[in-house]
């Protein structure tokens, strides 16, 4: 619910079947070992501003880090 945000404003999500370590667990999503690549990112915008509704605003890309 309250992910750890990096100094540059980015958020790294760790999606793996084993715990990444106590300091990273706040950004950890448990996944099955066989589910690699099966995640569909979803962003919910509550009370979006007009640029999001018109398509002018585009969310930042998801970057896979292996």
Short mmCIF file of the C-alpha atoms (twelve columns), coordinates in Angstrom:
data_MODEL
# 
_entry.id   MODEL 
# 
loop_
_atom_site.group_PDB 
_atom_site.id 
_atom_site.type_symbol 
_atom_site.label_atom_id 
_atom_site.label_alt_id 
_atom_site.label_comp_id 
_atom_site.label_asym_id 
_atom_site.label_seq_id 
_atom_site.Cartn_x 
_atom_site.Cartn_y 
_atom_site.Cartn_z 
_atom_site.pdbx_PDB_model_num 
ATOM 1  C CA . UNK A 1  0.000   0.000   0.000   1 
ATOM 2  C CA . UNK A 2  2.896   2.369   0.647   1 
ATOM 3  C CA . UNK A 3  5.708   1.369   -1.704  1 
ATOM 4  C CA . UNK A 4  9.227   2.634   -1.182  1 
ATOM 5  C CA . UNK A 5  9.926   5.409   -3.718  1 
ATOM 6  C CA . UNK A 6  13.440  6.058   -5.035  1 
ATOM 7  C CA . UNK A 7  15.026  9.516   -4.947  1 
ATOM 8  C CA . UNK A 8  14.194  10.007  -8.650  1 
ATOM 9  C CA . UNK A 9  10.502  9.264   -8.025  1 
ATOM 10 C CA . UNK A 10 10.546  5.763   -9.522  1 
ATOM 11 C CA . UNK A 11 9.172   2.660   -7.827  1 
ATOM 12 C CA . UNK A 12 10.830  -0.736  -8.245  1 
ATOM 13 C CA . UNK A 13 8.496   -3.706  -7.841  1 
ATOM 14 C CA . UNK A 14 10.114  -7.072  -7.078  1 
ATOM 15 C CA . UNK A 15 7.970   -9.871  -8.525  1 
ATOM 16 C CA . UNK A 16 9.425   -13.205 -7.582  1 
ATOM 17 C CA . UNK A 17 8.532   -16.441 -5.779  1 
ATOM 18 C CA . UNK A 18 10.980  -15.933 -2.890  1 
ATOM 19 C CA . UNK A 19 11.363  -13.065 -0.460  1 
ATOM 20 C CA . UNK A 20 13.859  -10.469 -1.745  1 
ATOM 21 C CA . UNK A 21 14.982  -9.479  1.754   1 
ATOM 22 C CA . UNK A 22 13.444  -7.493  4.598   1 
ATOM 23 C CA . UNK A 23 14.459  -4.090  3.219   1 
ATOM 24 C CA . UNK A 24 12.821  -4.808  -0.193  1 
ATOM 25 C CA . UNK A 25 9.654   -6.609  0.916   1 
ATOM 26 C CA . UNK A 26 7.597   -3.424  0.984   1 
ATOM 27 C CA . UNK A 27 7.855   -3.454  -2.861  1 
ATOM 28 C CA . UNK A 28 7.541   -7.239  -3.289  1 
ATOM 29 C CA . UNK A 29 4.760   -9.073  -5.112  1 
ATOM 30 C CA . UNK A 30 4.720   -12.825 -4.569  1 
ATOM 31 C CA . UNK A 31 4.540   -14.734 -7.841  1 
ATOM 32 C CA . UNK A 32 4.602   -18.370 -8.821  1 
ATOM 33 C CA . UNK A 33 7.937   -19.499 -10.240 1 
ATOM 34 C CA . UNK A 34 6.237   -20.578 -13.498 1 
ATOM 35 C CA . UNK A 35 4.349   -17.277 -13.932 1 
ATOM 36 C CA . UNK A 36 7.287   -15.295 -15.345 1 
ATOM 37 C CA . UNK A 37 5.944   -12.851 -17.927 1 
ATOM 38 C CA . UNK A 38 2.299   -13.485 -17.048 1 
ATOM 39 C CA . UNK A 39 1.776   -10.192 -15.190 1 
ATOM 40 C CA . UNK A 40 -0.460  -7.505  -16.677 1 
ATOM 41 C CA . UNK A 41 0.252   -4.062  -15.174 1 
ATOM 42 C CA . UNK A 42 -2.831  -2.077  -14.236 1 
ATOM 43 C CA . UNK A 43 -3.011  1.537   -13.124 1 
ATOM 44 C CA . UNK A 44 -6.063  2.985   -11.428 1 
ATOM 45 C CA . UNK A 45 -6.543  6.720   -11.543 1 
ATOM 46 C CA . UNK A 46 -8.915  8.028   -8.897  1 
ATOM 47 C CA . UNK A 47 -10.208 11.500  -9.740  1 
ATOM 48 C CA . UNK A 48 -7.988  11.810  -12.818 1 
ATOM 49 C CA . UNK A 49 -7.082  15.225  -14.132 1 
ATOM 50 C CA . UNK A 50 -8.287  16.279  -17.614 1 
ATOM 51 C CA . UNK A 51 -4.987  15.380  -19.395 1 
ATOM 52 C CA . UNK A 52 -5.412  11.754  -18.293 1 
ATOM 53 C CA . UNK A 53 -8.989  11.660  -19.553 1 
ATOM 54 C CA . UNK A 54 -8.164  13.209  -22.925 1 
ATOM 55 C CA . UNK A 55 -5.207  10.916  -23.602 1 
ATOM 56 C CA . UNK A 56 -2.710  13.794  -23.428 1 
ATOM 57 C CA . UNK A 57 -1.020  12.287  -20.347 1 
ATOM 58 C CA . UNK A 58 0.708   8.955   -20.846 1 
ATOM 59 C CA . UNK A 59 1.924   6.946   -17.829 1 
ATOM 60 C CA . UNK A 60 5.633   6.169   -17.648 1 
ATOM 61 C CA . UNK A 61 6.697   2.881   -19.233 1 
ATOM 62 C CA . UNK A 62 7.193   -0.311  -17.289 1 
ATOM 63 C CA . UNK A 63 10.806  -1.437  -17.496 1 
ATOM 64 C CA . UNK A 64 11.743  -5.058  -16.834 1 
ATOM 65 C CA . UNK A 65 14.975  -5.467  -14.930 1 
ATOM 66 C CA . UNK A 66 16.383  -8.971  -14.756 1 
# 
